[in-house]
Amino acid sequence: MRPQMSRRKFILAASSVWSALNAGVRNCFAKTGAENSTPLPSRSPSQSESSGPTKPKVLVFDVNQTMLDLNALRPQFARVFGDGKLLDEWFSLLLHYSLVVTVADAYADFGTVGRAVLEMLASTKGVKLSSEDATKILQGVLIMPAHPDVPESLKRLRAAGFRMVTLTNSGPPAVKAQLQNAGLTQYFDESISVDSVRRFKPDLEVYRSAAVHLGAQPAELLLIAAHPWDVFGAMKAGWQAAFLARNGITPFPMGPKPTINCPDMKTFADAILK
């Protein structure tokens, strides 16, 4: 006759089984948790896994460096700092501290952050920066010309019927002036500002808020940017993205592979208009 299991042994055995099951559930959620909770691109039941990305309904363009040539500021940096290469250091600091104020919940508009890091750079380099010189540099941001490949490419994309908007870290008055001075205003339906969420790209809230504003699913939006960090943020928010490898910059290896990877705006237009 089989001996009966004592109540104590039964409880211990049941507890072990429950612990194992519970651990399995936790492991499952660890693999699909918040850090990987970005919604997948929408796909109709008839689409196969090999059918490729969803055709975007809205093209969302970054502005600085992607469409406008930052190199136009280099002579000002050569004049004030004695070295035009410090333009690159300033812009890197601007991007860095825009993230700092985002993470620290201390938002200020892009121009304000730009002036602050310009003063920081001058102090670091032992350069006396006058208020007039700082203003000239920052005003130069508003009159940067478009890269040569941009106007005709935008014209082709607009003629093809795409809805086109901009999404940039520049504040609303600044981007309005930038597009007007570069002769690009007519190609865009609107310019979306990070001011509404008081956070800078690549904070995911910027892309999520933009998608809601545009009334589109994330996978229906395609960001065009020359910054790997911008492409990374958009794709983690569920968007498609085209990376423009200006100046030989490459995508961030830890990020999702860009939907389109090309050297300039013309090549991007050629790819999406096929």
Secondary structure, 3 states (H helix, E strand, C coil): CCCCCCHHHHHHHHHHHHHHHHHHHHHHHHHCCHHHCCCCCCCCCCCCCCCCCCCCCEEEECCECCCECHHHHHHHHHHHHCCCCHHHHHHHHHHHHHHHHHHCCCCCCHHHHHHHHHHHHHHHHCCCCCHHHHHHHHHHHCCCCECCCHHHHHHHHHHCCCEEEEEECCCHHHHHHHHHHHCCHHHCCEEEEHHHCCCCCCCHHHHHHHHHHHCCCHHHEEEEECCHHHHHHHHHCCCEEEEECHHHCCCCCCCCCCCEEECCHHHHHHHHCC
